Amino acid sequence: MSSADGRSEGGAEGAPPEQLALIREGVRQARAPKAKPRTWRGAALAKELPVARVLVDKGVLHLDRYFDYAVPEELDAEAQPGVRVRVRFGAGRHRVRDGRREGGGLIDGFLVERLAESDYSGPLAALAQVVSPEPVLGPELLGLARAVADRYAGSLADVLQLAVPPRNARAEAKPSPAPLPAPAAPPAESWTRYTRGAAFVESLARGGSPRAVWNALPGPEWADELARAVGATLASGRGALVVVPDGRTVSRVDAALTALLGEGRHAVLTAEAGPEKRYREWLAVRRGSVRAVVGTRAAMFAPVRDLGLVVLWDDGDGSHSEPHAPQPHAREVLLLRAAHDKCAFLLGSWSCTVEAAQLVESGWAAPLVAERDQVRTCAPLIRTVGDGDLARDEAARAARLPTPAWQAVREGLRHGPVLVQVPRRGYVPRMACAQCRAPARCRHCAGPLEARDADALRCTWCGRDEAAWHCPECGGFRLRAQVVGARRTAEELGRAFPAVPVRTSGREQVLDTVPGTPALVVSTPGAEPVAEGGYAAALLLDGWAMLSRPDLRAGEEALRRWIGASALVRGQGAGGTVVVVAEPTLRPVQALVRWDPVGHAVRELAERAELGFPPVSRMAAVSGTPDALAGFLAVVELPGDAEVLGPVPLPVTDAGRPRRVGAPPPGERWERALVRVPPGSGAALAAALKAAQAARMARGGSEPVRIRIDPPDIG
């Protein structure tokens, strides 16, 4: 062994002291993180406004306030209001150096303002780092976020996580393009089909702030009409914000805006764009390079300068309800923006929600509707097939589709594509006896049976296969589907019309458009593709499946789904026909036949006013384990006019199954109580629930209690 090998084997024990010092220093440098911020020990403070008020990124209610930090002199120029910073949070009084606290873990935050002195009497910790000199949190966005947090009993930090996208250094380093001059005001065009449509667009172009609930006529013109409203707002020198439910709708509005205004006048904000592109578009809006924005629910907080118009399309779509805390709804956020910024407001849809009807009835917004003769021209012919028709129809007994539906399909395929809407996806979700309609259940555990493929039955609870099923009620051996999924419907229609192509659109694959050639398009609600030239006919199957949902909004949601599909069908003058398989005497079916969603919403609103249900009242859902919920309700100081409904048990979530937003963890038994207050007490209710939750979290409550203001479905 050589001497070099010997030194290598013996390590550094025989090394001189100088070499040992170098080795130790090298080890310390290797272990230290390369990007660790400095703690500014002994650093001089800023000469002017040496105190920074910071909102730390801690989404807990008992820390929902600002904290003061000292501004080091070296960060004086970059530490401006609105920038992202990093601070040490949790440092104690026992770690004080030169009058400033040190220690604590590093945490992100936003610098809200600079002050000359602090209200806090003790020593202040110093800012650790300015993450970026780009101001991303302006006073308008901060005020909106605070209003949303207060309304939904949430924390400001949680709202800002929804409002400000994550930083992307490459996008931030690129300059935004120069803003384009204001375009010329576009003509009203198809807005003249509505009673006050042309006046609404002209008011926007003059700089006015009209507020309207728009019941759009069926057909594809709505996207161009929306683009013209945005163009009129831009012509007045103001900005516009459009929020739509999904990416497919964003694409249609994007194409309409580009065709009307050209490139570079609007930004698109969607999650599908990716973090870099989305942040780059958001920065262009924040810097004032772009005055118009179209996007999904994340765009409701877009920092548009000189905001002149906010638009929400199809407010009844569940995609507008944010699943993350504090779970705000895009409609309520845009209403807050319209009130705070005193800008125009447009709520548009083919259908009409109860909340939209309330805005008109209260006088806050004006109706934008067409005359009845115009509606009859644009809407398709609606035909119904009820239980009595099915009982007399021999074809309906042997198959799912009654004779009028087969005739409508056969006639429609002679002129173009035919849309078939099915309430469920998949093959056959549930089976029943074909003779007595008793649900088919497993012999081992009594669980419901499903047909995953063409002939095999399997229990959805225990997973056992069932090869020789017979009905215990009547002894029958034949099965039928209670609700047939989209795949099974496509298979049945393919056998009935072998020469016609069959396309499906649903959760696995959502089609955007289909050609105008004859074809059968089977779709689940909300996934209907747009056909070139419109559909020749449409079938709305299993209407009872949507109407029988145990939810306050079942009728409203069924009508919205039916009208959304029927609006894609050609008008009655062009031969468009829609067949809905549902009891014709029901109110939602009658509203579809008359194409009167506004009348249906007005009647629903009157009934809810009598019963004290939302939106006439304000309501909060509080859920948790029985002990945690009882303890919370015992300490919360509710307003004097509050009424507690319940608690009632929630359905237990099975392990391995999809979990709904707000559902309890798998296997846990939770309860839910509804707290209702009359109009005018909503803010007091939210404040009381927020204060009780903050006190509970400060005491270290181990069992969670969830609060949701204005839950979209209350059963």
C-alpha positions, 0 to 999 in steps of 0.5 A, a space after each residue: 500500500 502506498 503512502 497516498 493509500 495510507 492517508 486515504 485509509 486513515 482519513 484526516 486524523 493526521 492532517 495539520 490544523 490548517 487542513 482540518 479547518 478547511 475540511 470542516 468549512 467545506 463540510 459546512 458549506 456543502 450542508 448549507 442550502 444554496 438559496 437560503 435567505 439571509 437573516 440580516 443580522 445587524 443590518 441597518 433598517 430602511 430610513 423611510 417607512 421601515 415597517 412592512 405590513 405582511 400577509 403571511 400565507 397561512 390559511 388558518 382563521 386565527 391567523 387571518 390578520 396582518 403582521 408587521 416586519 422590519 424592512 432592511 435597508 438593502 431591501 428598501 427599493 424592492 420591498 414595495 406594496 404588492 410584492 411577494 416576500 418571505 419572512 420568518 414566522 414563529 420567532 419568539 421574544 427570547 430570540 432578540 438581537 439589536 432590537 429585532 427578533 430572529 428565528 422561526 420558519 421561512 414562509 411566503 407572504 405578500 407585502 401589503 403596505 409600508 408604514 412609518 411605525 408599528 402598532 406592535 410594541 415589541 421587537 420586530 423580525 426583519 423581512 428575509 427576502 423579496 421573492 420578486 420585485 413584480 407587484 402582483 397584489 394591488 389594492 383593488 384585488 386585496 379589497 375584493 379578496 377581503 370581501 370574498 373571505 368575509 362573505 364565505 367565512 374564510 381566510 384572506 390567504 386562502 382567497 389569494 391562493 385562488 386569486 393570484 397564480 403561482 409565480 413563474 420566473 421565466 414568464 415574469 422575466 418576459 416583458 408584456 406587449 404594448 397595449 393596443 388603442 381602443 377599438 371602434 364600437 361594434 354594431 349591435 347586429 343580433 342584439 336587436 333580437 332582444 327588446 333592450 339588446 341594442 340599448 344595452 350595447 350602446 350604453 356600454 359603448 358610451 361608458 355606462 354601467 347597465 346591469 342585466 340578466 340575459 336569457 339568450 335565444 337558442 343557437 350559436 349566436 350567443 358567443 358573437 353577442 357576448 363578444 360585441 358587448 365586450 367590444 363595446 366596453 373596450 371602445 369606451 376605454 374600459 376593461 371587460 371580464 368574461 367567466 364561462 364554465 369550461 374550456 370548450 366554452 372558452 374556446 368559442 368565446 375566444 374565437 368570437 372575440 378574435 374574429 370581431 376584435 382581432 389578435 392581441 386585445 384579450 387574454 385567455 386564463 384557463 388551467 389547461 394553458 399550463 403554469 407559464 402561459 397562464 402566469 404570462 397572460 395574467 401578468 399582461 392583464 395586471 400590467 395593463 397590456 390587455 384590457 379584456 379577459 375570458 376564462 374559467 372560474 379562476 379568472 373571476 379574480 383577474 386584475 383587469 384595469 378600469 373594469 367596465 363590464 363583468 360577464 358570467 355565462 351559465 351561472 347554474 353550471 356546477 363548475 362555477 363553484 370553487 371546490 377549494 376553501 373558502 369555496 366561493 361561487 363565481 356569480 357572487 364574486 362578480 356581483 361583488 366586483 360589480 358593486 365595488 367597481 361600479 361597473 356593468 354586469 351581464 348574467 347570461 344563459 339559455 336557461 335561468 336560475 333562481 338567483 338570476 330571477 331574484 336579481 331581476 325581481 329585486 330591481 338590481 338588474 334588468 331583463 334582457 329577453 326576446 319577444 315570444 314570436 322570436 323565441 318560437 322561431 329560434 327554438 325547436 319543436 318539443 314533444 313529450 313522452 310520458 308514463 301513459 304513452 310508454 304503457 300503451 307503446 309496445 315498442 317501449 316495453 321491449 326496448 328503451 326508446 318509445 315509438 315517437 323517439 324512434 320516428 324522430 331519430 329516423 326522420 332526423 337522420 335524413 337531414 343531419 346529426 341527431 343528439 341523444 342525451 343520457 343522464 349517466 355515463 358508462 354501460 348499465 349503472 343499475 339493474 332491475 327486474 323487467 317484470 316487477 321493476 324490483 331492484 336487482 340485488 346481490 344474494 350475499 350482501 344485498 348490494 345493487 347489481 351492475 352490468 359492466 359488460 354485455 352480459 356479466 352481472 357483478 355486485 357493486 358492494 362485495 364484487 361477487 359475480 352473479 351468474 344465475 339471478 332471479 327475482 325474489 319478488 316475482 320469480 322473473 329471470 329477465 333484467 332491465 336497466 333502471 338507468 342505462 348509461 351512454 355506452 349501452 345506449 350507443 350500442 343499442 342505437 348502433 344495432 338499430 341503425 347499422 348504417 349510421 356512425 355512432 359517436 359518444 361524448 362523456 367523461 372519458 372523451 368529450 367532443 367539441 364539435 361534430 360534422 353536419 353529416 347524419 350521425 348519432 351523437 350520444 352524450 351525457 349532460 354538459 358534454 354535448 358537442 356542437 354540430 355544424 349547422 345544428 342538430 336535426 333532432 335530439 332525444 332527452 332520455 330518462 328524464 325521471 332520473 334527473 327529476 328524482 334527485 333528492 335535491 332542492 335544485 333538481 327541477 331547475 337543474 334538469 330544465 337547464 340540462 334539457 335546454 342546454 341540449 335543445 339549444 343546439 338543435 335547429 329551430 322549428 322553422 328548419 325542422 328541428 325536433 326534440 323528444 323528452 322522455 318525462 312526465 309531461 305534467 311536471 313543471 320543468 317539462 312544461 317549461 321546456 315545452 313552452 321554452 319558458 325558463 324565466 317563468 319556471 325560475 320565477 315560480 321557483 323563487 316564489 315557492 322558496 320565499 314561502 318556505 324560507 329557502 335560498 336564495 331568499 334566505 342565507 344558509 350555511 352548512 356545518 358538518 363534522 363528527 357528531 361530537 365535534 359538530 355538537 361542540 361547535 354549535 354549543 359555542 358559536 354565537 349565532 345571530 338572534 334570528 338564526 335557525 338551526 336545521 338538524 343535525 342529520 347524518 351524512 352518507 358514508 363515503 365508501 373506500 375506493 369510490 369517488 369522493 364528492 367535494 365536502 364529503 366526509 373521509 371514507 368510512 367516517 360517520 359525519 353529521 350536518 346541520 344547516 343554519 338559516 338566517 333571513 335577508 340582511 343577516 348573512 354577514 352576521 352569520 358568516 362572521 359568527 361562524 368564522 369567529 367560532 371556527 377561529 377560536 376552535 382552531 386556536 385551541 387546537 381542536 383535533 376533529 375537523 368541522 367544515 363550514 360552507 356558506 351558501 352550499 350549492 346543494 342542500 338535499 
